[in-house]
């Protein structure tokens, strides 16, 4: 399994990708119309993508342990480690999708009916692993 990226590394990676995309689209918009429109378009696009990246990079699940009686989740929230262990019935795991530049699949974790965190796909987490967690929690 690949080594886990830190919160800072995930954010910087997202910002680099968004900056490259924004520069390319801004140049195209500047060539197609007035350069001021291209710059304005680029700034707005970058801000929207940065806000979206902030949402998806906020959490990272380090581990999930499911036993017959309880669930333990170790995760990072903006780089700070947190651990939660509780009765198995107090957790609910759902696989959800969102549409952005492409289809995004993420694992929504609810604790006592409140949304605890959302883990998006990355090198370690993928749709198959989300299904495994959901199956283990429901068994």
C-alpha positions as CSV (number, residue, x, y, z in Angstrom):
1,X,0.0,0.0,0.0
2,X,1.3,3.5,-0.8
3,X,2.4,5.7,2.0
4,X,-0.3,8.1,3.3
5,X,0.1,11.8,2.3
6,X,0.0,14.4,5.0
7,X,-2.8,17.0,5.1
8,X,-0.4,19.6,3.8
9,X,0.8,17.4,1.0
10,X,-2.8,16.7,-0.1
11,X,-3.7,20.4,0.0
12,X,-0.6,21.4,-1.9
13,X,-1.1,18.7,-4.6
14,X,-4.7,19.9,-5.1
15,X,-3.7,23.6,-5.3
16,X,-1.0,22.8,-7.9
17,X,-3.4,20.9,-10.1
18,X,-6.0,23.7,-9.7
19,X,-3.4,26.4,-10.5
20,X,-2.3,24.6,-13.7
21,X,-5.8,24.1,-14.8
22,X,-6.7,27.7,-14.0
23,X,-3.7,29.1,-15.9
24,X,-4.5,27.1,-19.0
25,X,-8.2,28.0,-19.0
26,X,-7.3,31.7,-18.3
27,X,-5.0,31.8,-21.3
28,X,-7.6,30.3,-23.5
29,X,-10.2,32.8,-22.2
30,X,-7.8,35.7,-22.7
31,X,-7.0,34.7,-26.3
32,X,-10.7,34.3,-27.0
33,X,-11.7,37.6,-25.6
34,X,-10.4,40.5,-23.6
35,X,-7.4,39.7,-21.3
36,X,-9.2,41.2,-18.3
37,X,-12.0,38.7,-18.7
38,X,-9.5,35.9,-18.9
39,X,-7.8,37.0,-15.6
40,X,-11.1,37.5,-13.9
41,X,-12.3,34.1,-15.1
42,X,-9.1,32.6,-13.8
43,X,-9.3,34.1,-10.4
44,X,-13.0,33.0,-9.9
45,X,-12.2,29.5,-11.2
46,X,-9.2,29.2,-8.9
47,X,-11.2,30.3,-5.8
48,X,-14.0,27.9,-6.6
49,X,-11.6,25.0,-7.1
50,X,-9.7,25.9,-3.9
51,X,-12.9,25.8,-1.8
52,X,-13.8,22.5,-3.3
53,X,-10.4,21.0,-2.6
54,X,-10.5,22.3,0.9
55,X,-13.7,20.2,1.4
56,X,-12.3,17.0,-0.1
57,X,-8.9,17.2,1.6
58,X,-10.2,18.0,5.1
59,X,-10.4,14.5,6.4
60,X,-8.3,11.3,6.0
61,X,-9.2,8.0,7.6
62,X,-6.1,6.3,8.9
63,X,-7.9,3.1,10.0
64,X,-11.4,1.6,10.6
65,X,-11.7,-1.5,12.8
66,X,-15.1,-3.2,12.9
67,X,-15.8,-5.9,15.5
68,X,-19.0,-7.7,16.4
69,X,-19.7,-5.1,19.2
70,X,-18.0,-1.8,18.2
71,X,-16.3,0.3,15.6
72,X,-13.1,2.3,16.0
73,X,-12.1,5.0,13.6
74,X,-8.8,6.8,13.6
75,X,-8.7,9.8,11.3
76,X,-7.2,13.2,10.7
77,X,-9.1,16.4,10.5
78,X,-7.0,19.1,8.9
79,X,-3.9,17.2,10.0
80,X,-5.0,16.7,13.7
81,X,-5.4,13.1,14.7
82,X,-8.7,12.0,16.2
83,X,-10.0,8.6,17.4
84,X,-13.6,7.5,18.0
85,X,-14.7,4.2,19.4
86,X,-18.4,3.4,20.0
87,X,-21.1,0.8,19.7
88,X,-21.4,-0.6,16.2
89,X,-25.1,0.5,16.0
90,X,-24.2,4.2,16.6
91,X,-22.3,4.3,13.2
92,X,-23.6,4.3,9.7
93,X,-21.4,4.1,6.6
94,X,-22.8,5.2,3.2
95,X,-21.1,5.4,-0.2
96,X,-22.0,8.6,-2.0
97,X,-21.2,10.2,-5.3
98,X,-20.8,13.8,-6.4
99,X,-20.2,15.3,-9.8
100,X,-17.3,17.8,-10.3
101,X,-14.8,17.7,-13.2
102,X,-15.5,14.0,-13.0
103,X,-17.5,11.5,-10.9
104,X,-16.3,11.6,-7.2
105,X,-17.1,8.7,-4.9
106,X,-16.7,9.2,-1.2
107,X,-17.5,7.4,2.0
108,X,-19.8,9.3,4.4
109,X,-19.5,8.2,8.0
110,X,-22.3,9.0,10.4
111,X,-22.0,8.8,14.2
112,X,-25.2,9.0,16.2
113,X,-27.1,10.1,13.0
114,X,-24.7,13.1,12.5
115,X,-22.3,13.4,9.7
116,X,-18.8,12.7,11.2
117,X,-16.6,12.8,8.1
118,X,-16.4,12.3,4.4
119,X,-13.5,10.3,2.9
120,X,-12.9,10.9,-0.8
121,X,-11.1,8.5,-3.1
122,X,-7.3,8.8,-3.2
123,X,-4.3,6.4,-3.4
124,X,-5.4,4.3,-0.4
125,X,-9.1,4.7,-0.5
126,X,-11.2,3.6,-3.5
127,X,-14.7,2.5,-4.2
128,X,-13.9,-1.1,-3.6
129,X,-12.5,-0.4,-0.1
130,X,-15.6,1.7,0.7
131,X,-17.7,-1.3,-0.2
132,X,-15.6,-3.5,2.1
133,X,-16.1,-1.1,5.0
134,X,-19.8,-0.9,4.4
135,X,-20.2,-4.7,4.2
136,X,-18.1,-5.2,7.4
137,X,-20.2,-2.6,9.3
138,X,-23.5,-4.1,8.1
139,X,-22.6,-7.7,9.0
